[in-house]
């Protein structure tokens, strides 16, 4: 009986973690959309001050420096990118 309670508690913790992750992904996506649609799409690279541009790299959407000085990814895009790197 105690073992069933432990497994149930574990399942509840996994569910809560999944819900938190989903909320964070949605929030990141909303922030990206605000940046893109409210005229704030003129984010600049902190290194060279060039405006960041939308790019897709290995199926991952990101904002990147046109001079390849860096990129900004939301949490889900980072997960997908890292998974692709580990598979390669």
N, C-alpha and C positions, 0 to 999 in steps of 0.2 A: 504494500500500500504506500509506504513512504517513497519507494522507487518511482511509483506513478506520479506522485506529487512533485518529485524532483524533475522528472521529464516534462511535466506540465509547466512547471516554473521556467524551465529552460526554453520551452517553446514560446512562452509568453515573452521572455527576454529577447529572443530572436525576432519575434513579431514586432516588438517595440523598436528594436534597432532598425529593422527594415523600414518601418514607418518614419523614423527619424531620417534615415538616409533618403527616402523618397521626398520628404519635405525639403531637405537641403538641396536636392537636385532641382526640385520645382522652384525653389527660391533663387538658386543660381540662374536658372533659365529665365525667370522673370526679370532679374537684374540685367541680364544680357539683352533681353528684349527692350527694356527701358533705355539702356545705353544706345542701342541701335536705332530706336524709334523716336527718342526725344531730342535729337540733335546733339546728343552727347557722344555720338559715334566718332568724335574727333579725339579719342584718347590717344595719347602720345607715348612713344617709347621713352622710358626713363634714361636710356643710354644716348640715343642720337636725336631724340625729340621729333622723329618722323611720326606722322599719323599712323596708327595701327590700322590694318586692313583685315577683312574677313578672308580666311583661308580654310581649305579642307585638306588635311594631311592624313593619309591612311584611313579615310572615312571619318575623321574627327574634325569637328568644327572648332575653330579657334580664331582669336584676334592675334595678328602677328605683325612684327616690324617688317616693312618692305625690304630693309637692308639685312634681314636675318640676324638682328641683334637680340631677339627674344620673342616670346609669345605668352598670351594669357589664355588659360583654359579653365572652364568651370570644373567642378569636382567629378562629374560623370565623364566628361571628355578626358580628364586626366586618367581615370580608371581604364577607359577603353584604350587609350594610348599606351599605358603601361602594360596592359594585357597583350597588346599587339607586339610590344617590344620583347616580352618574355617568351612569346611563341616563336619569335624569329631566331 
